[in-house]
């Protein structure tokens, strides 16, 4: 403890103890073995840890005491390119980092929707804090906008200690920690924001999004899905017409293969907001996953018609072509 007290305030937040790194490795084609090796970035010859991923590519490494490492993956014994990881989470956190070693660039990533993080009720803006607090907040916002995440987190954390009821600070910290894979830290910030503004749905929607991201880890999937559904029930009690809440509820049910509940929630989201792109794609993906090629193709077609200028238009078009090919495939043994 004496050593920590000697550190200047700028570097105090860089001390760390007992991180856990976990995530999933995705590859081009099925691999018999995937080994993850962590190297000390200051000495690339120093192997800090090594672990075998499971059959689905999930890995976990505990008791990491530094905030930066180089990651090497060996897929079927073949060494891949080195990746760098930096931990911006709080001390002792679990950090989720996924790595893709697929050469394909035509993979669609379904992102969970969230409301605009800049929208806040005027009553949630603190009025009795000194100007210095707002000056630091503006600096933090500048760091956030240029993606200097480490500095932004440092500034927001410092503000939160001086102004614990500053709603926007907790929302920003929640979003930053979520982006860094610090799901526990993110969840605690969204919960704090919700406590400050109990009638606001935004922090609860973002909390559910974090809980669903954490649900990708098999060991905690059922618990985190249950937590997300409970959070979304709170949202719907506040705002029964929240299309985002229904969309996220559909994603939660899909996580545990509850097809009918997932379908019902996605459809309800689209009834409330037919332009909710994420709900349309998630519904299409649900049908495709269950082999309903016709319904999958129908929803992909609607998406392409409704969002002709989306950045993923060509990826979705390729998906539709693949689904149409499946739709008209003849079962084995059936003559042409």
C-alpha positions as CSV (number, residue, x, y, z in Angstrom):
1,X,0.0,0.0,0.0
2,X,2.9,2.4,0.7
3,X,4.2,2.0,-2.8
4,X,0.7,2.9,-4.3
5,X,0.4,6.0,-2.1
6,X,3.7,7.3,-3.6
7,X,2.3,7.3,-7.1
8,X,1.2,10.6,-8.5
9,X,-2.6,11.0,-9.2
10,X,-2.0,10.7,-13.0
11,X,-0.5,7.3,-12.7
12,X,-2.4,5.9,-9.8
13,X,-5.2,4.5,-12.0
14,X,-2.5,2.5,-13.9
15,X,-1.8,0.2,-11.0
16,X,-3.6,-3.1,-11.4
17,X,-4.1,-6.4,-9.7
18,X,-5.6,-9.7,-10.8
19,X,-7.3,-9.1,-14.1
20,X,-9.0,-12.0,-15.9
21,X,-8.9,-12.0,-19.7
22,X,-11.6,-13.9,-21.5
23,X,-13.2,-14.0,-25.0
24,X,-13.7,-16.0,-28.1
25,X,-11.4,-16.8,-31.1
26,X,-13.1,-16.9,-34.5
27,X,-11.3,-18.6,-37.4
28,X,-11.9,-19.1,-41.1
29,X,-12.6,-22.8,-40.8
30,X,-12.9,-25.3,-37.9
31,X,-9.7,-25.9,-36.1
32,X,-8.5,-28.9,-34.1
33,X,-6.6,-26.7,-31.7
34,X,-6.3,-23.1,-30.8
35,X,-3.7,-22.0,-28.3
36,X,-3.5,-18.5,-26.9
37,X,-0.2,-17.1,-25.6
38,X,0.3,-13.8,-23.8
39,X,3.7,-12.1,-24.1
40,X,5.1,-9.3,-22.0
41,X,5.1,-6.2,-24.3
42,X,8.4,-5.0,-22.8
43,X,10.0,-8.3,-23.4
44,X,8.5,-10.3,-26.3
45,X,10.5,-13.4,-25.3
46,X,8.8,-13.5,-21.9
47,X,5.7,-15.8,-22.1
48,X,3.3,-14.7,-19.4
49,X,0.6,-17.2,-19.9
50,X,-0.7,-19.9,-22.3
51,X,-4.1,-21.6,-22.6
52,X,-6.0,-23.8,-25.0
53,X,-9.3,-22.5,-26.2
54,X,-12.3,-24.9,-26.0
55,X,-14.0,-26.4,-29.0
56,X,-16.0,-23.2,-29.6
57,X,-13.0,-20.9,-29.4
58,X,-13.6,-19.6,-25.8
59,X,-10.6,-19.0,-23.6
60,X,-9.9,-17.6,-20.1
61,X,-6.7,-16.4,-18.5
62,X,-6.6,-15.4,-14.8
63,X,-4.3,-13.5,-12.4
64,X,-2.9,-11.0,-14.9
65,X,-1.1,-8.1,-13.2
66,X,-0.2,-5.8,-16.1
67,X,-2.4,-3.6,-18.2
68,X,-0.9,-4.3,-21.6
69,X,0.1,-7.6,-23.4
70,X,0.8,-8.9,-26.8
71,X,-1.4,-11.8,-27.8
72,X,-0.3,-14.7,-30.1
73,X,-2.7,-17.3,-31.4
74,X,-1.6,-20.7,-32.7
75,X,-4.3,-22.3,-34.9
76,X,-3.6,-25.9,-35.5
77,X,0.0,-25.1,-34.6
78,X,0.3,-22.3,-37.1
79,X,1.4,-19.0,-35.6
80,X,-0.9,-16.0,-36.4
81,X,-0.1,-12.3,-36.3
82,X,0.5,-10.6,-33.0
83,X,-2.3,-8.5,-31.4
84,X,-2.0,-6.0,-28.6
85,X,-4.4,-5.7,-25.7
86,X,-4.7,-2.9,-23.2
87,X,-6.8,-3.1,-20.1
88,X,-8.6,0.1,-19.2
89,X,-10.9,-1.6,-16.7
90,X,-10.8,-1.1,-13.0
91,X,-8.5,-3.1,-10.9
92,X,-9.4,-6.8,-10.6
93,X,-12.0,-6.7,-13.4
94,X,-12.8,-9.4,-16.0
95,X,-11.9,-8.1,-19.5
96,X,-13.6,-9.6,-22.5
97,X,-11.7,-9.5,-25.8
98,X,-12.6,-11.4,-28.9
99,X,-10.1,-12.0,-31.8
100,X,-10.9,-12.9,-35.4
101,X,-8.5,-14.7,-37.6
102,X,-10.8,-15.0,-40.5
103,X,-9.8,-13.5,-43.8
104,X,-13.4,-13.0,-44.8
105,X,-14.6,-9.4,-44.8
106,X,-18.2,-10.2,-45.6
107,X,-19.3,-11.2,-42.1
108,X,-22.3,-9.3,-40.7
109,X,-22.0,-8.2,-37.1
110,X,-25.4,-7.7,-35.4
111,X,-25.1,-4.8,-33.0
112,X,-27.4,-4.3,-30.1
113,X,-29.2,-1.0,-30.5
114,X,-29.0,1.8,-27.9
115,X,-30.7,5.1,-27.4
116,X,-28.7,8.3,-28.0
117,X,-26.3,8.6,-25.1
118,X,-26.3,12.4,-25.4
119,X,-30.0,12.7,-24.6
120,X,-30.7,13.4,-20.9
121,X,-33.6,15.0,-19.1
122,X,-32.7,18.6,-18.1
123,X,-33.5,17.7,-14.5
124,X,-30.6,15.3,-14.5
125,X,-28.0,18.0,-15.2
126,X,-26.4,19.1,-11.9
127,X,-26.6,22.8,-11.3
128,X,-24.7,23.3,-8.0
129,X,-21.3,22.0,-9.1
130,X,-18.4,24.5,-9.5
131,X,-17.4,25.6,-13.0
132,X,-14.2,23.6,-12.7
133,X,-16.3,20.3,-12.8
134,X,-17.9,21.4,-16.1
135,X,-14.6,22.5,-17.5
136,X,-13.1,19.0,-16.8
137,X,-16.3,17.4,-18.2
138,X,-15.8,19.3,-21.5
139,X,-12.2,18.1,-21.6
140,X,-13.3,14.6,-21.0
141,X,-15.9,14.9,-23.8
142,X,-13.2,16.1,-26.2
143,X,-11.0,13.1,-25.3
144,X,-14.1,10.8,-25.8
145,X,-14.8,12.3,-29.3
146,X,-11.2,11.7,-30.5
147,X,-11.2,8.2,-29.0
148,X,-8.5,8.9,-26.4
149,X,-10.3,6.3,-24.2
150,X,-7.7,6.0,-21.5
151,X,-7.6,9.7,-20.9
152,X,-11.3,10.1,-21.1
153,X,-11.9,7.3,-18.6
154,X,-9.3,8.9,-16.2
155,X,-11.1,12.3,-16.4
156,X,-14.6,10.9,-16.0
157,X,-13.6,8.8,-13.0
158,X,-12.0,11.9,-11.4
159,X,-15.2,13.9,-12.0
160,X,-17.4,11.1,-10.6
161,X,-15.5,11.2,-7.3
162,X,-16.1,15.0,-7.0
163,X,-19.6,15.0,-8.5
164,X,-21.1,11.6,-7.8
165,X,-24.6,12.5,-9.0
166,X,-23.5,13.7,-12.5
167,X,-25.7,11.6,-14.7
168,X,-23.9,12.1,-18.0
169,X,-20.5,11.1,-16.4
170,X,-21.8,7.7,-15.4
171,X,-23.4,7.2,-18.8
172,X,-20.2,8.0,-20.6
173,X,-18.2,5.7,-18.3
174,X,-20.7,3.0,-18.9
175,X,-20.4,3.3,-22.6
176,X,-16.5,3.5,-22.5
177,X,-16.2,0.5,-20.2
178,X,-18.6,-1.5,-22.5
179,X,-16.5,-0.7,-25.5
180,X,-13.4,-1.8,-23.7
181,X,-14.9,-5.2,-22.7
182,X,-15.2,-4.2,-19.0
183,X,-18.7,-5.4,-18.6
184,X,-18.9,-5.5,-14.8
185,X,-17.6,-1.9,-14.6
186,X,-20.0,-0.8,-17.4
187,X,-23.0,-2.4,-15.6
188,X,-22.2,-0.7,-12.3
189,X,-22.1,2.7,-14.1
190,X,-25.4,2.2,-15.9
191,X,-27.0,1.1,-12.6
192,X,-25.7,4.3,-10.9
193,X,-27.1,6.4,-13.8
194,X,-30.4,4.6,-13.4
195,X,-30.4,5.3,-9.6
196,X,-29.9,9.0,-10.4
197,X,-32.7,9.1,-13.0
198,X,-35.1,6.3,-12.0
199,X,-37.6,7.1,-14.8
200,X,-35.0,7.2,-17.6
201,X,-35.0,4.1,-19.8
202,X,-31.7,4.8,-21.5
203,X,-29.4,3.5,-18.8
204,X,-31.5,0.4,-18.4
205,X,-31.5,-0.3,-22.1
206,X,-27.7,0.1,-22.1
207,X,-27.4,-2.2,-19.1
208,X,-29.4,-4.9,-20.8
209,X,-27.1,-4.5,-23.8
210,X,-24.1,-5.1,-21.6
211,X,-25.7,-8.1,-19.9
212,X,-26.4,-9.6,-23.3
213,X,-22.8,-9.1,-24.4
214,X,-21.6,-10.8,-21.2
215,X,-24.0,-13.7,-22.0
216,X,-21.7,-14.8,-24.9
217,X,-19.6,-16.6,-22.3
218,X,-21.0,-20.1,-21.9
219,X,-20.5,-20.3,-18.1
220,X,-22.6,-17.2,-17.4
221,X,-25.0,-17.3,-20.4
222,X,-28.2,-18.4,-18.6
223,X,-27.7,-16.0,-15.6
224,X,-26.8,-13.0,-17.8
225,X,-29.8,-13.6,-20.1
226,X,-32.1,-13.8,-17.1
227,X,-30.6,-10.5,-15.8
228,X,-31.1,-8.9,-19.1
229,X,-34.8,-9.9,-19.3
230,X,-35.4,-8.7,-15.8
231,X,-33.8,-5.3,-16.8
232,X,-35.9,-5.1,-19.9
233,X,-39.1,-5.8,-17.9
234,X,-38.2,-2.7,-15.9
235,X,-37.9,-0.7,-19.1
236,X,-41.3,-1.8,-20.3
237,X,-42.9,-0.9,-17.0
238,X,-41.6,2.6,-17.6
239,X,-42.1,2.8,-21.3
240,X,-44.4,0.0,-22.7
241,X,-43.9,1.2,-26.3
242,X,-40.1,0.8,-26.3
243,X,-39.2,-0.9,-29.6
244,X,-35.6,-1.2,-28.4
245,X,-36.7,-3.1,-25.3
246,X,-38.6,-5.6,-27.4
247,X,-35.7,-5.9,-29.8
248,X,-33.2,-6.6,-27.0
249,X,-35.7,-9.1,-25.4
250,X,-35.8,-10.9,-28.7
251,X,-32.0,-11.0,-28.7
252,X,-32.0,-12.4,-25.1
253,X,-34.4,-15.2,-26.0
254,X,-32.4,-16.0,-29.1
255,X,-29.3,-16.4,-27.0
256,X,-30.9,-19.4,-25.2
257,X,-32.7,-20.7,-28.3
258,X,-36.2,-19.7,-27.2
259,X,-37.3,-19.4,-30.8
260,X,-41.0,-18.5,-30.4
261,X,-40.3,-15.9,-27.7
262,X,-37.5,-14.3,-29.8
263,X,-39.7,-14.2,-32.9
264,X,-42.6,-12.6,-31.0
265,X,-40.4,-9.9,-29.5
266,X,-38.7,-9.0,-32.8
267,X,-42.0,-8.8,-34.5
268,X,-43.4,-6.6,-31.7
269,X,-40.3,-4.3,-32.0
270,X,-41.0,-3.9,-35.8
271,X,-44.7,-3.2,-35.2
272,X,-43.6,-0.3,-32.9
273,X,-40.8,0.9,-35.2
274,X,-40.7,-0.7,-38.7
275,X,-37.4,1.2,-39.4
276,X,-35.6,-0.5,-36.5
277,X,-32.9,-2.1,-38.7
278,X,-31.4,-4.2,-35.9
279,X,-34.7,-5.9,-35.2
280,X,-35.2,-6.7,-38.9
281,X,-31.7,-8.2,-39.3
282,X,-32.0,-10.2,-36.0
283,X,-35.4,-11.6,-37.1
284,X,-33.9,-12.6,-40.4
285,X,-31.0,-14.2,-38.7
286,X,-33.3,-16.1,-36.3
287,X,-35.2,-17.6,-39.3
288,X,-32.0,-18.5,-41.1
289,X,-30.5,-20.1,-38.0
290,X,-33.6,-22.3,-37.8
291,X,-33.6,-23.2,-41.5
292,X,-36.7,-21.1,-42.4
293,X,-35.1,-19.9,-45.7
294,X,-38.3,-18.3,-47.0
295,X,-38.9,-16.1,-44.0
296,X,-35.2,-15.3,-43.7
297,X,-35.1,-14.2,-47.4
298,X,-38.3,-12.1,-47.0
299,X,-36.8,-10.1,-44.1
300,X,-33.4,-9.7,-45.8
301,X,-35.2,-8.4,-48.9
302,X,-37.2,-5.9,-46.8
303,X,-34.0,-4.7,-45.1
304,X,-32.3,-4.1,-48.5
305,X,-35.3,-2.2,-49.7
306,X,-35.7,-0.1,-46.6
307,X,-31.9,0.7,-46.2
308,X,-30.4,1.0,-49.7
309,X,-27.5,3.1,-48.4
310,X,-26.6,1.1,-45.3
311,X,-22.8,0.4,-44.9
312,X,-23.6,-3.4,-44.8
313,X,-25.9,-3.5,-47.8
314,X,-23.6,-5.7,-49.9
315,X,-22.9,-8.0,-47.0
316,X,-26.7,-8.5,-46.5
317,X,-27.1,-8.9,-50.3
318,X,-24.6,-11.7,-50.2
319,X,-26.5,-13.3,-47.2
320,X,-29.7,-13.1,-49.3
321,X,-28.0,-14.8,-52.2
322,X,-26.8,-17.6,-50.0
323,X,-30.3,-18.0,-48.4
324,X,-32.0,-18.1,-51.8
325,X,-29.5,-20.8,-52.9
326,X,-30.5,-22.8,-49.8
327,X,-34.2,-22.2,-50.4
328,X,-34.0,-23.8,-53.8
329,X,-31.7,-26.7,-52.9
330,X,-33.1,-30.1,-53.5
331,X,-33.0,-32.5,-50.5
332,X,-30.5,-35.4,-51.0
333,X,-32.0,-38.2,-53.1
334,X,-34.6,-36.1,-54.8
335,X,-34.1,-36.2,-58.6
336,X,-33.6,-33.0,-60.6
